[in-house]
Amino acid sequence: MYALGKYRHIIWDWNGTLLDDARTCVEVLNELLRRRGRGPVTYQEYRRDFDFPVKDYYIRLGFDFTVESYEALAYEYIDAYHDRQFECSLHDGAVDTLQSCKDLGLTQSILSAYQQDLLEEITQYFRIKDFFLKIAGLNDRYAHSKIDIGRQLLAELGFNGRQVLLIGDTLHDYEVAKVITADCILIANGHQRRQKLQDCDAMVLNSLAQIPAIVRR
């Protein structure tokens, strides 16, 4: 299924897939909960329960959007996350994997629920921006579905979905891949644990370092 000759392009998710930021996200989330008098979630609970749309996950945690708006909470979260984003690092093997895929003749893009200008900023900071033909993020802070921007990205790239491999770390990445008719690989060291990712029929890998061997076959 995952044969090199089948693909011309890889679409990467950012948060949790290339960027190792799940623990930082838990710490930011717990600070928001603390400000509202609520107890923290553990890293394990977060990876078990986190899902899209993010607003629904927040409601399950007990945030009350009859008292405050989701939009205000999203701004508060992104401001706190942005202050700490450079504490995060790329996942082990991320740069080598990007380079290996480039060497194999594959072009690459990023598709993310992160804000567009912040994506531009952080990929430049990690000196990996030049790996990507396009970087597609959201134009707001609300972390809604990536499906619409996924469709737009595919149209801009000019590829048939079957020529594309989407690599992410959540079931939402799989949902996007299905909509754009791309194959999907999920990495189980991001925002959702392996047991959750195995609810779909995508290949689930433990790390990015396994990617080049998969697409080379």
Secondary structure, DSSP 8 states (H G I E B T S, - for coil): ---GGG-SEEEE--BTTTEE-HHHHHHHHHHHHHHTT-----HHHHHHH--SSHHHHHHHHT--TTTS-HHHHHHHHHHHHHHHGGG-EE-TTHHHHHHHHHHTT-EEEEEEEEEHHHHHHHHHHTT-GGG-SEEEEESSSS---SHHHHHHHHHHHT--GGGEEEEESSHHHHHHHHHTT-EEEEETTSSS-HHHHTTSSSEEES-GGGHHHHHH-
